[in-house]
Amino acid sequence: MRAVILAAGFGTRLWPLTIGRTKPALPLLNRPLISFTIEYLREYGFEDLIINLHHEPSSVMDAIGDGSKYGVRITYSIEEPEILGTAGALDRVKHLLKDDTFVVINGKIVTDINLHKAIETHRRLEAMATLVLKGNPYHERFTDVEINKDQSIKAFAGYPPTLIEYIPLMFTGIHILEPSIFKYIPEGVFSDTVRDVYPQAMAQGERIMAHIGKENWYELSTVERYLAVSLRFLSREGRDSVSGEGTEIDPGASVSRSVLWRRVKVGPGARLSECIVGDDVVIPAGMELHRTAVVRASAHVLDDRPPKSHPGTIIGDNLVVPFGE
């Protein structure tokens, strides 16, 4: 059985962290985020993985290579010139997936959801597709997935309202699929599984089912979530902050609850709290920042700011992007 890791997205809500790299290549505790997914799949016996790429593909390929250091074999599917969407990505590699059940997982998550149990549910329910769902007790902005009593998917219902008594279900980005799904995936064009493929299959009476996981699941698609998940993992290790290779913090500086990437230099008297600092950034002496992402500035960087991202300011050699109180 093969698995597909979806890693082609632009990461617009993670800007400026995704300048020069794609979401799954972001460092999480000094490891590429996608490496957590690779090791998760390997734990469940998956050795043949497909990774689709589009935005900054070399950032993943350089970090992961052929997968041998993780005990897996990786086939890269580079989508050019246009990105193809979650379903279009599968169509592009369907020649590798046409003979057996396969798993699809988003490359921006970290989880310990029991994948064996999800596959058992898929087979027991004789599903064409099984979506792994999880409760959303805090009513975060994840699409509400409604299910029927027989565990079939009823509807994808938009973001849940905040003032509700029940716990809505959200999609974790993990699917188990049969090759028969390809009859609902158009060839060679952009298409999305949730918006385009599953509703069409459901309308034709296909068994699009749900497995509800109760284990841990973290998603890192925004700057705020990236920091929150990093700090949660650090707290488990009894740490407050993390620094990458070659980073230097002046003894007179203060760094708390922050993530510093490689070769960062923090000058004397500087104070950073709940910050994310990118590769090769120099924080000048005396600078004070709170809940701010800082990366090296480049020419015209503000012209390329995605519309969903936080606005930033160039200060000296740095692009400084505050992201909330």
C-alpha positions, 0 to 999 in steps of 0.5 A: 500500500502506498501513501501520498503526502500533499505538500504543494501548497503556497502557505499563504497564511504562513507568510513570511515563513514560506518565503523560499520554502514550502509549508512542509519544509518549515523547521519544527524543533529543528526538523523539517515538518514533513519528516514527522509525517514521513516517520508517522507513515513509516511507523504504520508500515508505509515504505513507498511514498509519493510527495507532490510539490509545486511551491519551492519544491527544492526546499523539500527535496533538499531536506528529505532526499530520496527518503532512505534516511527515514527508511522509505522510498520517495517518488516526487511529483512536481506540478508545473506550471500550475498547481493541481489541487488535492484531487488533481495531484492524485490524478497526476500519479494515478498510474502508481495508485491504480492497483491498491488501496492508498492513503493520502495525508496532508504534509502540514500536520503532526499526529499520532492518530491510529492509522491501522484503526482508520484502515480497519474502519475503511475496510469494514465499511467497504468504503470508496473513501474514508475521511479521518475526522476529529472533534473540534471542541474549541470551534476553530476555523475548520470545515464542519463535517456532518455524518449520518448514523451509519458513519457516511459523510452527510455534508461539508458544512462550512466553519462551525458557529461559535455559540453551539453546544455540540462538538463539531467534527473536522477533517484531519487531512487523512483519507483512505481511498480505493482506486475507484475514486478516480472515476470522479477525478477529472484528468489533467485539471485543478480539482479538490477532493472535498469541494469537487470529488466527494460531493459528486461521488456522494451524489452517485451513492458511493460510500464516502465514510468517516473514521473518528480519531481521538488521538493527538492532531496538530495543524500548522497552516498559520503563523499563530498555529506554527508558534503555538504547536512549537511551544506546546512541543517545547513545553513537553521537553521542559524548554522555553525556546528553540534555536537552530544551528549556528544561532548566537544570542548575546548574554545581555539579550532576552529570548522567551517562548520563541523559535529561532531558525539557523544562524540567527544573531540576537544583539545585546539588550534585544528582547524577543517574546513569542517570536519566530526568527528566520535563517540568517536574521540579525536582531539589532541591539536593543530591539524589542519584539513580541509575537512577531515573525522576522525574516531577511528582507529581499527586493520587492518582498512586500509586492509579493505579499499574499492577500491572506497574510499579515502585513509587514514592514521592512526595518533595516535588513529585516522584514518584520511581521507582527501577528497578534496580541 
